[in-house]
């Protein structure tokens, strides 16, 4: 029986992996993204296309649209054998299975399967249910906060996402007019600090809510 050295064995495995990836690559079309709630999401017609993309790119995205349904990654195991995606609204689930994604094969043997979403995590935000979950979280965290303030936060967050910017966190001391200015300026992409620009343009009275302004 012929014996081979470890490095020689690894070389053989890498060659097989490369051939496997190249075969998957032939089935892979040009990457397509869809704008969804201010984010560009990788989009695939079916599960097979998504599976081939994972095998070629050797990674999994945080969000993905497959067959018209948007999915959010909600779990991955420490053993390297399973990653799941969920869509709460449609009760759908995608399961990415591998022998060991941390091993030499990585995602080259990835298999993507569709399933029914039996339940979802309350400690994370699903893209298809983000706004509803955010509103539920606001009510639980600030039970005495008026509904109109919660709706305003929702509108402000939507403005930032549309501009491709990260929504602000905090107690909401700025006016809606200020946030509209910031997102309009930020969307142009040629200003380093749109917050400073809008504060200077609008002044304190129009930038900060009266309840948060200190008297001089």
C-alpha positions in Angstrom: 0.0 0.0 0.0 1.4 3.4 -1.0 1.6 6.0 1.7 1.5 9.7 1.1 2.8 12.6 3.2 0.4 15.0 4.9 1.3 17.9 2.7 0.7 15.7 -0.4 -2.7 14.7 0.9 -3.7 18.3 1.6 -2.6 19.2 -2.0 -4.9 16.5 -3.4 -7.8 17.6 -1.3 -7.3 21.3 -2.3 -7.3 20.2 -6.0 -10.5 18.3 -5.5 -12.1 21.3 -3.8 -11.0 23.6 -6.6 -12.5 21.4 -9.2 -15.7 21.2 -7.2 -15.9 25.0 -6.9 -15.2 25.5 -10.6 -18.0 23.1 -11.4 -20.4 25.1 -9.2 -19.1 28.3 -10.7 -20.3 27.2 -14.2 -23.8 27.1 -12.9 -23.6 30.5 -11.2 -24.9 33.5 -13.0 -23.9 37.1 -12.5 -24.6 38.4 -9.0 -27.9 40.2 -8.7 -28.9 42.4 -5.7 -32.2 43.9 -4.7 -32.7 47.1 -2.8 -34.7 46.1 0.3 -35.3 48.5 3.2 -32.2 50.5 2.5 -30.0 47.4 2.0 -28.7 45.7 -1.1 -29.6 42.1 -0.7 -28.1 39.2 -2.8 -31.0 37.8 -4.9 -31.4 34.3 -6.4 -34.1 32.7 -8.4 -34.0 29.4 -6.5 -32.3 27.4 -3.8 -29.9 25.8 -6.2 -28.5 29.2 -7.3 -28.0 30.2 -3.7 -26.3 26.9 -2.9 -23.9 27.3 -5.8 -23.1 30.9 -4.7 -22.2 29.6 -1.2 -19.9 26.9 -2.6 -18.1 29.3 -4.8 -17.8 32.3 -2.4 -17.1 30.1 0.6 -19.3 32.2 2.9 -22.9 33.0 3.8 -24.5 36.4 3.7 -26.4 37.9 6.6 -29.5 38.4 4.4 -30.6 36.8 1.2 -33.6 36.8 -1.2 -34.4 33.4 -2.7 -37.4 32.9 -4.9 -38.8 36.3 -4.0 -38.6 35.7 -0.2 -36.2 37.7 2.0 -34.4 35.6 4.7 -32.4 36.6 7.7 -29.6 34.5 9.1 -30.7 33.6 12.6 -28.5 30.7 13.8 -25.2 28.9 13.1 -23.8 26.0 15.2 -20.4 25.8 16.7 -19.8 22.4 15.1 -19.7 23.9 11.6 -22.5 21.8 10.2 -25.6 24.0 10.0 -26.7 27.6 9.4 -30.3 28.7 9.3 -32.2 31.6 7.8 -35.8 32.6 8.6 -38.7 34.6 7.2 -41.2 35.2 10.0 -44.0 36.7 7.8 -44.1 33.7 5.5 -43.0 31.1 8.1 -40.3 29.9 5.8 -36.8 28.6 6.6 -33.6 27.8 4.8 -31.0 25.4 6.2 -27.4 25.4 5.0 -25.8 22.0 5.8 -22.1 21.2 5.6 -19.8 18.4 6.9 -17.6 21.0 8.6 -17.4 24.5 7.3 -14.4 25.1 9.5 -12.5 22.3 7.9 -10.5 22.0 4.7 -13.7 21.7 2.5 -15.2 24.8 3.9 -18.5 25.4 2.2 -17.6 23.3 -0.9 -20.1 20.6 0.1 -22.9 23.0 1.2 -26.4 21.8 0.6 -29.3 24.3 1.0 -32.7 22.9 2.0 -36.1 24.6 2.4 -38.2 24.0 5.5 -41.1 25.5 7.6 -40.1 28.0 10.2 -41.5 26.6 13.5 -40.6 29.6 15.6 -38.4 32.7 15.6 -35.9 34.4 17.9 -37.1 37.4 19.9 -33.6 38.5 20.6 -32.8 39.5 17.0 -34.3 41.4 14.2 -35.7 39.7 11.1 -35.5 41.9 8.0 -39.1 41.0 6.9 -40.5 41.8 10.3 -38.0 44.5 11.4 -40.4 47.4 11.7 -43.0 45.4 13.7 -40.4 43.9 16.0 -38.9 47.3 16.6 -42.3 48.7 17.6 -42.9 45.8 19.9 -39.4 46.3 21.5 -40.1 50.0 21.9 -43.4 49.3 23.8 -41.7 46.7 26.1 -38.7 49.0 26.8 -40.6 52.2 27.1 -44.1 51.2 28.2 -45.1 54.9 29.0 -43.8 56.3 25.8 -46.6 57.8 23.6 -47.5 55.9 20.4 -46.8 59.0 18.3 -43.1 59.1 19.5 -42.7 55.4 18.5 -44.2 56.1 15.1 -41.8 59.1 14.7 -38.8 56.9 15.5 -40.0 54.4 12.8 -40.2 57.2 10.2 -36.8 58.5 11.1 -35.2 55.1 10.9 -36.8 54.6 7.5 -35.3 57.9 6.3 -31.8 56.8 7.3 -32.1 53.4 5.6 -33.4 55.0 2.4 -30.3 57.2 2.4 -28.1 54.2 2.9 -27.2 55.4 6.4 -27.3 53.7 9.8 -30.3 54.9 12.0 -29.2 56.8 15.1 -29.5 55.2 18.6 -30.3 57.1 21.7 -33.2 59.0 23.4 -34.3 60.9 20.3 -33.3 64.4 21.2 -33.2 65.8 17.6 -36.2 67.0 15.6 -37.6 65.1 12.6 -36.6 68.2 10.5 -33.0 67.8 11.6 -33.0 64.1 10.7 -34.5 64.9 7.3 -31.7 67.4 6.7 -29.0 64.9 7.8 -30.3 62.1 5.5 -30.7 64.5 2.5 -27.1 65.7 3.0 -25.7 62.2 3.8 -27.4 60.7 0.7 -25.2 62.9 -1.6 -22.1 61.2 -0.2 -19.7 64.1 -0.5 -20.0 65.5 3.1 -17.9 64.0 5.9 -20.2 65.1 8.8 -23.8 65.8 7.7 -24.8 66.1 11.4 -22.5 69.1 11.9 -23.7 70.7 8.6 -27.4 70.4 9.6 -26.8 71.7 13.2 -25.1 74.7 11.7 -27.7 75.2 9.1 -30.8 74.8 11.3 -29.5 76.0 14.6 -30.3 74.6 18.0 -34.0 75.6 18.1 -34.8 73.7 14.9 -32.4 70.8 15.5 -33.1 69.8 19.1 -36.5 69.1 20.6 -37.7 71.7 23.1 -37.9 69.1 25.9 -34.1 68.5 25.5 -32.9 72.0 25.1 -31.2 73.6 28.1 -31.8 77.2 28.8 -28.8 79.5 28.6 
